[in-house]
Amino acid sequence: MYYRRHIFFCTNKREDGSPCCQNHDADHIRGYAKQQVKALGIAGPGGVRVNKSGCMDRCSEGPIAVVYPEGVWYTYSDLADIDEIVEEHLLAGRVVERLKI
């Protein structure tokens, strides 16, 4: 496996004004997660990759991220939630149950 874990952040923007992840500043959140992963020294081959994705079709559940290979779907509301996902799941391998959808 090239990466131990891969996290994808939906960064889709719906032009019709309907719910979408970009309404929650998803690009900024993904960038923050990427910085945190690098700061912890777990970025890159053998570690963690932070990516953006298009719509993952779960718009009604708030902003969305999914971690593979576990296939765990998360929602988040602020940078503290991202810190928890990065430190607990991406670094330590523990699912953050309170953010799981």
N, C-alpha and C positions, 0 to 999 in steps of 0.2 A: 504494500500500500504506500503510495507516494506521500500522502498526508495522513496523519493519525486521525485528525478531525477536520471537517469542512463546515463552516457556517455560512449560510446564504441569507441575506437580508433582502426582502422584497423592497424595491425602490420604485415601484410602479406609480405613475401619476395618471389618474383618470380625468380626462379633460371635461367630462360632463358634470363634474362636481360631486359624483357619488363617492362613497367611502373608498379610501385607498391608503396605502402605507405612506406615500409621500406627503399626505396631509399631516403626518406625525414626524416630519423632518427625517425621514428614513435615510437619506444620503448622509446627513450629518452623523446620525447614530452609527451607521456602518463605518464611517471614517473614524469615529471615536473607538469603536470596537477594534478596528485594525491597529490603531495606536496602542491600545492596551495590550493586545496580543504581542506586538513588537516589544513593548516595554517589559513584558514578562519573559521575553526570550524564547517564546514558543512558536514564533512565526516561521513559515517556510517548510521546505521538504523535511519529512519526518515529524513535523509538528502540526501547526494549524494554518489553514488558509481561510481568509475572510473574503467573501465575494458578495456581489449584488446580483439580484435576479429580477426578472420581470414578474408579472403578476403570478402569484401562487394560488389565486382563487379562494382566499380565505379572508376577504376584505372586511367582512362583518365582525371579525374577531379582533380587530385592532391591528396595530403594526405587527408584522410577522417576521420571524427568523426560524430557520430549521437547521439542526445540527446532524450531520452524517459522519460516520456510518450508522449511528444509533437511530436516526430518523425521528428525533425528538423535536416537536414543534413548540415554539415559544411565542408569547406576546410580551410586550414591555411597555412601560410608561415613562421611564426616565433613565438617565445615565447610571444611576445606582443599580437599576435592574440589569443593565448591560454589564456593569462591574461584576455582579453576582453570577451571571451566565458565564462570563469569561473566566472568573476565578474558580467557580465551582465545577462547571461542566467542561469547559475547554482545557483548563489546567489540571483539575483534580479528577475529572471523570465522573462527577456526581451530578445527576439530573436535578435541576432546580424545580421541584414539584409545584411550588406556588405560582410559577410563571408558565407552566406547561399547559398546552391546550390540546 
